[in-house]
Amino acid sequence: MNERIDYLPYLRKMIGHQECLSVGVSCLILDENGRILLEKRSDNGLYCRPGGSLDLHESVTDGVKREVYEETGLVLKNISLFMILSGDKCRITYPNGDITEYVDLVFISHVNSKSLDQMKLDCESTSVGFFDISSLPPKSQLLQGTLDPILKYLAQDFEVRVD
């Protein structure tokens, strides 16, 4: 069995800041009141779903569970594939000049909001919390692609869609 490798730093050693394609995993997390969990990123101050890059030798389900745990402290039990995002809405230019375009596998999960009591932030987030649909941050404060799964969920569209 191969050991998991933190893929993007591994790749960046070879290609520097050049544009690259990566597999992203994220999760639309809802609590018992239908509120949506968003994290505020430390690199650009925008809100997004918890998630990140899939590592080398890692399954997508292990990857999304790892990313959510690292960024929020939440342990996800039941997850389902919700949609796949790609293209310009998944292109990020990082403050250091790295450019990454993601094929983002978006999962959905439900958790009890009390489980956030044990929340721990990593260096990628300045805050994490549940937002009522009526009090989401303005679109200008959301990372590209963050709103698409939320709108799909609000439309009660649970068919997996590739966008």
LINNOR-V345131 format. One line per field, one symbol per residue. psi: psi as a letter, one per 40 degrees, with the letter a starting at -180 (. if undefined). burial: 1 if it has 24 or more other ideal C-beta (glycine too) atoms within 12 Angstrom, else 0. A space follows every 50 residues. Layout:
psi: ???
burial: ???
This chain:
psi: hihhhgddddddddebeihihihihihhhiaeeeihhiihiddeeiiiih aaihihfhidddddddddddedehhhdhiihdihiiadefhhhideehhh hihhhhiiihihddeedeihiaeeidihihhidefiiideehiheddddd ddddefgehhhh.
burial: 00000011001000000001011111111110001111111000011111 11111001010011111111110101001111111100111100000101 11111111111010110010000110111110000110000111111111 0110000000001
